[in-house]
C-alpha cells in the first residue's frame, strides 16, 4: 500500500488536500471518497481501514477528499470544492501515477449527498458508479418535511432553544 497526500486547491487561504491510496498492483479505477459530518465537521481520514483494505484488495485505488465546512462557507462553496477534486483528478490522473481516469463516487451521509449531487451534474465527468452510504439525494424532498413517527416519540425542543 502506498499513500500520497497532495493539495488540489486553495480557497481563501485554505489548502484543500486529498490522499491517494494505491495497492501493490496498479488499479484501473479510483474510488473518490467524501466524508460525512453534516457538512459541519469530519475528516477525509474517517473511512474505516477495513473498507480501504477491501477496495485495494479488489483492484481499486482510493482517493480521500477534504472540503471546506459550514458554517464558515455555504453549500455552493462546499460543492465547488468537491467538484474541483473531480476535475483535478481527471486532469492529473497520469501525474498521480494512475493508469486510468475512471472513477467511482463514494460518500457517507453528507458525503453521500455530495456524491449524488456531483453524479447528477451534467458539467462534470460521469462516474462509473456511486456508493451512497445513508445519503440523501435531495435536501428538499417532500418526505423530508413529513413528521416521523419515531422521532415524534421524543420531547419537542423548546422554542427558546430553536435558532431564529
C-alpha positions as a Python dict, from the first residue, in 0.01 Angstrom:
ca = {
    (1, 'X'): (0, 0, 0),
    (2, 'X'): (125, 346, -91),
    (3, 'X'): (-18, 678, 29),
    (4, 'X'): (34, 1014, -138),
    (5, 'X'): (-108, 1339, 4),
    (6, 'X'): (-140, 1641, -224),
    (7, 'X'): (-310, 1981, -240),
    (8, 'X'): (-575, 2001, -511),
    (9, 'X'): (-699, 2357, -449),
    (10, 'X'): (-653, 2663, -231),
    (11, 'X'): (-954, 2875, -138),
    (12, 'X'): (-948, 3183, 81),
    (13, 'X'): (-605, 3083, 212),
    (14, 'X'): (-718, 2730, 299),
    (15, 'X'): (-533, 2445, 132),
    (16, 'X'): (-759, 2157, 35),
    (17, 'X'): (-582, 1824, 39),
    (18, 'X'): (-655, 1475, -77),
    (19, 'X'): (-488, 1145, -2),
    (20, 'X'): (-442, 885, -274),
    (21, 'X'): (-405, 527, -153),
    (22, 'X'): (-293, 266, -402),
    (23, 'X'): (-231, -105, -370),
    (24, 'X'): (68, -311, -479),
    (25, 'X'): (-83, -358, -826),
    (26, 'X'): (-182, -60, -1040),
    (27, 'X'): (-562, -39, -1030),
    (28, 'X'): (-764, 98, -1317),
    (29, 'X'): (-1049, 265, -1127),
    (30, 'X'): (-1033, 506, -837),
    (31, 'X'): (-1293, 544, -564),
    (32, 'X'): (-1326, 911, -469),
    (33, 'X'): (-1450, 934, -109),
    (34, 'X'): (-1626, 1227, 59),
    (35, 'X'): (-1660, 1210, 437),
    (36, 'X'): (-1976, 1261, 638),
    (37, 'X'): (-2038, 1501, 923),
    (38, 'X'): (-2341, 1702, 819),
    (39, 'X'): (-2117, 1936, 615),
    (40, 'X'): (-2020, 2081, 956),
    (41, 'X'): (-1736, 1855, 1067),
    (42, 'X'): (-1550, 1543, 966),
    (43, 'X'): (-1225, 1443, 805),
    (44, 'X'): (-1112, 1268, 491),
    (45, 'X'): (-947, 1013, 719),
    (46, 'X'): (-1273, 884, 873),
    (47, 'X'): (-1312, 596, 627),
    (48, 'X'): (-1269, 267, 808),
    (49, 'X'): (-946, 85, 723),
    (50, 'X'): (-1146, -232, 655),
    (51, 'X'): (-1321, -59, 362),
    (52, 'X'): (-994, 77, 229),
    (53, 'X'): (-842, -271, 251),
    (54, 'X'): (-1133, -429, 68),
    (55, 'X'): (-1118, -171, -210),
    (56, 'X'): (-743, -217, -256),
    (57, 'X'): (-770, -597, -249),
    (58, 'X'): (-1034, -582, -521),
    (59, 'X'): (-837, -366, -761),
    (60, 'X'): (-940, -10, -676),
    (61, 'X'): (-743, 298, -574),
    (62, 'X'): (-892, 515, -300),
    (63, 'X'): (-888, 895, -304),
    (64, 'X'): (-991, 1061, 24),
    (65, 'X'): (-1100, 1424, -8),
    (66, 'X'): (-1112, 1738, 205),
    (67, 'X'): (-1370, 2009, 158),
    (68, 'X'): (-1442, 2331, 344),
    (69, 'X'): (-1711, 2308, 608),
    (70, 'X'): (-2016, 2507, 716),
    (71, 'X'): (-2091, 2744, 875),
    (72, 'X'): (-1771, 2915, 756),
    (73, 'X'): (-1882, 2851, 398),
    (74, 'X'): (-2218, 2778, 239),
    (75, 'X'): (-2322, 2474, 37),
    (76, 'X'): (-2221, 2622, -304),
    (77, 'X'): (-1861, 2658, -184),
    (78, 'X'): (-1858, 2305, -38),
    (79, 'X'): (-1994, 2171, -366),
    (80, 'X'): (-1730, 2369, -557),
    (81, 'X'): (-1455, 2205, -350),
    (82, 'X'): (-1588, 1858, -428),
    (83, 'X'): (-1622, 1948, -798),
    (84, 'X'): (-1267, 2081, -800),
    (85, 'X'): (-1135, 1750, -672),
    (86, 'X'): (-1304, 1556, -951),
    (87, 'X'): (-1166, 1793, -1213),
    (88, 'X'): (-822, 1782, -1055),
    (89, 'X'): (-832, 1403, -1054),
    (90, 'X'): (-932, 1388, -1421),
    (91, 'X'): (-661, 1634, -1527),
    (92, 'X'): (-382, 1490, -1309),
    (93, 'X'): (-451, 1114, -1301),
    (94, 'X'): (-141, 1038, -1507),
    (95, 'X'): (89, 1255, -1294),
    (96, 'X'): (-56, 1083, -985),
    (97, 'X'): (63, 754, -1134),
    (98, 'X'): (-283, 627, -1222),
    (99, 'X'): (-332, 434, -1545),
    (100, 'X'): (-695, 541, -1590),
    (101, 'X'): (-920, 842, -1526),
    (102, 'X'): (-1226, 628, -1447),
    (103, 'X'): (-1375, 691, -1103),
    (104, 'X'): (-1648, 590, -863),
    (105, 'X'): (-1801, 841, -622),
    (106, 'X'): (-1841, 726, -263),
    (107, 'X'): (-1973, 912, 38),
    (108, 'X'): (-2117, 858, 382),
    (109, 'X'): (-2410, 1072, 500),
    (110, 'X'): (-2342, 1430, 386),
    (111, 'X'): (-2055, 1296, 177),
    (112, 'X'): (-2306, 1069, 2),
    (113, 'X'): (-2527, 1373, -58),
    (114, 'X'): (-2229, 1540, -228),
    (115, 'X'): (-2154, 1228, -432),
    (116, 'X'): (-2515, 1205, -552),
    (117, 'X'): (-2523, 1574, -645),
    (118, 'X'): (-2189, 1553, -827),
    (119, 'X'): (-2302, 1246, -1021),
    (120, 'X'): (-2609, 1432, -1147),
    (121, 'X'): (-2413, 1742, -1257),
    (122, 'X'): (-2403, 1748, -1639),
    (123, 'X'): (-2099, 1979, -1637),
    (124, 'X'): (-1879, 1721, -1460),
    (125, 'X'): (-1729, 1396, -1586),
    (126, 'X'): (-1959, 1099, -1521),
    (127, 'X'): (-1861, 845, -1256),
    (128, 'X'): (-1871, 472, -1335),
    (129, 'X'): (-2078, 413, -1022),
    (130, 'X'): (-2191, 571, -695),
    (131, 'X'): (-2159, 425, -345),
    (132, 'X'): (-2406, 605, -119),
    (133, 'X'): (-2394, 511, 248),
    (134, 'X'): (-2708, 662, 404),
    (135, 'X'): (-2709, 974, 189),
    (136, 'X'): (-3000, 1192, 79),
    (137, 'X'): (-3033, 1265, -289),
    (138, 'X'): (-3216, 1589, -217),
    (139, 'X'): (-3249, 1818, 82),
    (140, 'X'): (-3587, 1939, -45),
    (141, 'X'): (-3760, 1602, -98),
    (142, 'X'): (-4120, 1614, 31),
    (143, 'X'): (-4071, 1310, 258),
    (144, 'X'): (-3803, 1501, 450),
    (145, 'X'): (-4068, 1752, 557),
    (146, 'X'): (-4310, 1489, 687),
    (147, 'X'): (-4332, 1417, 1056),
    (148, 'X'): (-4158, 1096, 1152),
    (149, 'X'): (-4348, 867, 1389),
    (150, 'X'): (-4031, 751, 1562),
    (151, 'X'): (-3897, 1099, 1627),
    (152, 'X'): (-4238, 1217, 1740),
    (153, 'X'): (-4193, 992, 2047),
    (154, 'X'): (-3918, 1228, 2175),
    (155, 'X'): (-3986, 1551, 2364),
    (156, 'X'): (-4013, 1861, 2147),
    (157, 'X'): (-3737, 2119, 2152),
    (158, 'X'): (-3845, 2429, 2340),
    (159, 'X'): (-3894, 2748, 2141),
    (160, 'X'): (-3612, 2915, 2337),
    (161, 'X'): (-3361, 2659, 2204),
    (162, 'X'): (-3459, 2694, 1838),
    (163, 'X'): (-3246, 2913, 1613),
    (164, 'X'): (-3425, 3202, 1461),
}
